[in-house]
Amino acid sequence: MKDFITIEKVLNKKPDEVAKLCGSSLSTYYRYRKGVSAPSVKCLEQLLKSVPELNPEWLFLDGVPVFRKTISNRSTTQKFTVQYEDGSTDAFLSIPFYEFSNNTSPEEEAFIRDNAWDNSGSSILITDNFLKKTGIKSQESVIIAEAGCQSMAPYIPKGSMCLVDTEHNYFTTEGIYLVKIHRAIKFRMIQQLPGGHLRLSTMKAPDSGIGINPDEPGFEILGRVIWVGKHI
């Protein structure tokens, strides 16, 4: 875990200020700070509650962003219930839908611009029970993205519907993520590299990926693909 001196520097706070954020007395906090004793779970939970933008993964892992990255104006999931004539009900979620496309050439990679991310303009209905089966923690953080090219095939063939968890907007383990690279939003396989850097690649050209610092300007992880529905 990151030491509290590092946390103080990152938050630009004095020891007594961080102690208050942790809900600890100053004497207890100094024991944590000096490494005399390990911070309690309650202390860490209170710190994350006091500083919600602080990335919990950063406290324990290297190579991940210090702060969560969010886009505040993005369309969000809406939930409603339908009641049938027999009295039974179904809960549905209206999930923001994004269609990745390419207006230049079928051979080029499909993407969407970051300004389109703020408002999807359309949505798809999904039952609440189905979404729960995917294991997603926050239903409000889900979006659906339709792959518009073969860059991530065979895992995500063109036309596939992908559920993306936008709350998972930081790297944890190898997988397919939705990323923003210089205003273009694309699918990318992300792997960990030595030194905290990340390797971004497509499945079409897995050996020609690029290494990138997760805090590099113009780069942002928007979410992780958690489910893919393929055409058959």
C-alpha positions as CSV (number, residue, x, y, z in Angstrom):
1,M,0.0,0.0,0.0
2,K,1.1,3.6,-0.6
3,D,2.5,5.3,2.5
4,F,0.7,8.2,4.0
5,I,3.5,10.7,3.2
6,T,2.9,10.0,-0.5
7,I,-0.8,10.3,0.0
8,E,-0.3,13.7,1.7
9,K,1.8,14.9,-1.3
10,V,-0.7,13.7,-3.8
11,L,-3.6,15.4,-2.0
12,N,-1.5,18.4,-1.1
13,K,-2.6,18.1,2.5
14,K,-1.0,18.4,5.9
15,P,-0.9,15.4,8.3
16,D,-3.7,16.8,10.5
17,E,-5.9,17.3,7.4
18,V,-5.4,13.8,6.1
19,A,-6.1,12.5,9.6
20,K,-9.4,14.2,9.5
21,L,-10.1,12.7,6.0
22,C,-9.4,9.3,7.5
23,G,-11.6,9.9,10.5
24,S,-8.6,9.1,12.8
25,S,-7.1,10.9,15.7
26,L,-3.8,12.6,15.0
27,S,-1.9,10.3,17.3
28,T,-3.4,7.2,15.6
29,Y,-2.7,8.7,12.2
30,Y,1.0,9.3,13.0
31,R,1.3,5.6,13.9
32,Y,0.0,4.8,10.4
33,R,2.2,7.5,8.9
34,K,5.4,6.1,10.6
35,G,4.5,2.5,9.7
36,V,4.2,1.5,13.3
37,S,0.8,0.0,12.6
38,A,-1.3,-0.7,9.5
39,P,-4.3,1.5,8.8
40,S,-7.6,-0.1,9.6
41,V,-10.2,-0.9,6.9
42,K,-12.5,1.8,8.5
43,C,-9.7,4.4,8.1
44,L,-9.2,3.6,4.3
45,E,-13.0,3.4,3.7
46,Q,-13.4,6.9,5.3
47,L,-10.5,8.3,3.2
48,L,-12.1,7.1,0.0
49,K,-15.5,8.4,1.1
50,S,-13.9,11.8,2.0
51,V,-12.0,11.9,-1.3
52,P,-14.3,10.1,-3.8
53,E,-12.1,11.0,-6.8
54,L,-9.2,9.1,-5.3
55,N,-8.7,5.8,-7.2
56,P,-8.8,2.9,-4.6
57,E,-6.6,0.8,-7.0
58,W,-3.8,3.4,-6.8
59,L,-3.5,2.8,-3.1
60,F,-2.3,-0.8,-3.6
61,L,-1.1,-1.0,-7.2
62,D,1.5,0.7,-9.4
63,G,0.9,2.0,-12.9
64,V,-2.7,3.1,-12.3
65,P,-4.0,6.7,-12.3
66,V,-4.1,8.5,-8.9
67,F,-7.6,9.8,-9.5
68,R,-10.7,8.4,-11.1
69,K,-11.4,9.9,-14.5
70,T,-15.0,10.8,-15.3
71,I,-17.0,12.7,-17.9
72,S,-19.8,14.4,-16.0
73,N,-22.1,15.2,-18.8
74,R,-22.4,11.7,-20.2
75,S,-25.9,10.2,-20.8
76,T,-26.9,7.9,-17.9
77,T,-29.0,4.8,-17.4
78,Q,-32.7,5.2,-16.6
79,K,-34.8,2.5,-14.9
80,F,-38.5,1.9,-15.0
81,T,-41.0,-0.8,-14.3
82,V,-43.6,-2.3,-16.7
83,Q,-46.8,-3.9,-15.2
84,Y,-48.7,-6.5,-17.3
85,E,-52.4,-7.4,-17.3
86,D,-51.9,-10.4,-15.0
87,G,-50.3,-8.1,-12.4
88,S,-46.7,-9.3,-13.0
89,T,-43.9,-6.8,-13.5
90,D,-40.6,-6.5,-15.2
91,A,-37.9,-3.9,-14.5
92,F,-36.2,-2.5,-17.5
93,L,-33.2,-0.3,-18.0
94,S,-32.8,2.2,-20.7
95,I,-29.1,2.0,-21.5
96,P,-27.2,4.7,-23.5
97,F,-26.3,3.3,-26.9
98,Y,-23.2,4.3,-29.0
99,E,-22.7,3.2,-32.6
100,F,-19.0,3.1,-33.7
101,S,-18.7,3.9,-37.3
102,N,-16.3,4.9,-40.1
103,N,-17.3,7.3,-42.8
104,T,-14.1,7.1,-44.8
105,S,-13.2,3.5,-45.7
106,P,-14.3,0.0,-44.6
107,E,-10.7,-0.9,-44.0
108,E,-10.2,1.9,-41.5
109,E,-10.9,1.5,-37.8
110,A,-14.3,2.7,-36.5
111,F,-14.5,5.1,-33.6
112,I,-16.6,8.0,-32.2
113,R,-15.5,11.5,-31.3
114,D,-15.3,12.5,-27.6
115,N,-18.0,15.1,-28.1
116,A,-20.5,12.4,-29.0
117,W,-19.7,10.7,-25.7
118,D,-21.5,13.4,-23.8
119,N,-24.9,12.5,-25.4
120,S,-25.5,9.1,-27.1
121,G,-28.7,10.3,-28.7
122,S,-30.3,6.8,-28.4
123,S,-30.7,3.9,-26.0
124,I,-31.5,0.2,-25.8
125,L,-33.8,-1.5,-23.3
126,I,-32.4,-4.3,-21.2
127,T,-34.1,-6.2,-18.4
128,D,-32.8,-5.6,-14.9
129,N,-32.4,-9.4,-14.3
130,F,-30.1,-9.8,-17.3
131,L,-27.8,-7.0,-16.2
132,K,-27.5,-8.4,-12.7
133,K,-26.3,-11.7,-14.2
134,T,-23.3,-9.9,-15.8
135,G,-22.1,-9.2,-12.3
136,I,-21.9,-5.5,-12.8
137,K,-21.9,-3.5,-9.5
138,S,-23.5,-0.2,-10.6
139,Q,-26.2,-0.4,-13.2
140,E,-26.1,3.4,-13.7
141,S,-22.6,3.1,-15.1
142,V,-23.4,0.8,-18.0
143,I,-23.4,1.8,-21.7
144,I,-23.8,-0.3,-24.9
145,A,-21.4,0.2,-27.8
146,E,-21.8,-1.4,-31.2
147,A,-18.5,-2.4,-32.8
148,G,-18.2,-0.9,-36.3
149,C,-15.2,-2.7,-37.6
150,Q,-13.1,-5.9,-37.3
151,S,-10.2,-4.3,-35.3
152,M,-11.0,-6.3,-32.2
153,A,-12.2,-9.6,-33.9
154,P,-12.5,-12.4,-33.1
155,Y,-13.4,-11.3,-29.6
156,I,-15.5,-8.4,-30.8
157,P,-16.6,-9.0,-34.4
158,K,-18.1,-6.1,-36.4
159,G,-21.7,-5.5,-35.4
160,S,-21.3,-6.9,-31.9
161,M,-23.1,-5.3,-28.9
162,C,-20.7,-4.6,-26.0
163,L,-21.7,-3.9,-22.4
164,V,-19.1,-1.4,-21.0
165,D,-18.8,-0.6,-17.3
166,T,-17.8,3.0,-17.2
167,E,-17.2,2.9,-13.5
168,H,-14.2,0.6,-14.3
169,N,-12.4,3.6,-15.8
170,Y,-8.9,2.5,-14.8
171,F,-6.6,-0.4,-15.6
172,T,-6.7,-3.4,-13.3
173,T,-6.0,-6.6,-15.3
174,E,-5.5,-7.4,-19.0
175,G,-8.7,-7.0,-20.9
176,I,-10.6,-5.0,-23.6
177,Y,-11.3,-1.5,-22.6
178,L,-12.9,1.6,-24.1
179,V,-10.3,4.3,-24.3
180,K,-10.0,7.9,-25.5
181,I,-6.9,8.7,-27.6
182,H,-6.6,12.3,-28.7
183,R,-10.4,12.8,-28.9
184,A,-11.1,9.5,-30.6
185,I,-12.9,6.8,-28.6
186,K,-11.9,3.3,-29.5
187,F,-11.7,-0.3,-28.3
188,R,-8.3,-1.5,-27.2
189,M,-6.7,-4.5,-25.5
190,I,-4.7,-3.2,-22.6
191,Q,-1.8,-5.1,-20.9
192,Q,0.6,-4.1,-18.1
193,L,4.2,-3.2,-19.1
194,P,7.2,-2.8,-16.8
195,G,7.5,0.6,-15.2
196,G,3.8,1.2,-14.8
197,H,3.2,1.8,-18.6
198,L,0.3,0.2,-20.5
199,R,0.4,-1.6,-23.8
200,L,-2.6,-0.8,-26.1
201,S,-3.3,-2.9,-29.1
202,T,-6.0,-4.2,-31.5
203,M,-6.7,-7.9,-32.1
204,K,-6.2,-7.2,-35.8
205,A,-2.6,-6.2,-35.1
206,P,-1.7,-7.5,-31.6
207,D,2.0,-7.2,-32.1
208,S,2.0,-3.6,-33.2
209,G,0.7,-2.1,-30.0
210,I,1.9,1.1,-28.4
211,G,3.2,1.7,-24.9
212,I,1.6,4.6,-23.0
213,N,1.8,6.3,-19.6
214,P,-1.7,6.1,-18.1
215,D,-1.4,9.7,-17.0
216,E,-0.3,10.9,-20.5
217,P,-2.4,13.9,-21.7
218,G,-5.0,13.0,-24.3
219,F,-5.3,9.4,-23.0
220,E,-8.2,8.2,-20.8
221,I,-9.7,4.9,-20.0
222,L,-13.5,5.3,-20.2
223,G,-14.6,1.8,-19.2
224,R,-14.1,-2.0,-19.4
225,V,-15.9,-4.3,-21.7
226,I,-17.7,-6.9,-19.5
227,W,-20.0,-8.7,-22.0
228,V,-20.2,-9.1,-25.8
229,G,-23.2,-10.2,-27.8
230,K,-22.0,-11.5,-31.2
231,H,-23.8,-12.0,-34.5
232,I,-24.2,-15.7,-35.4
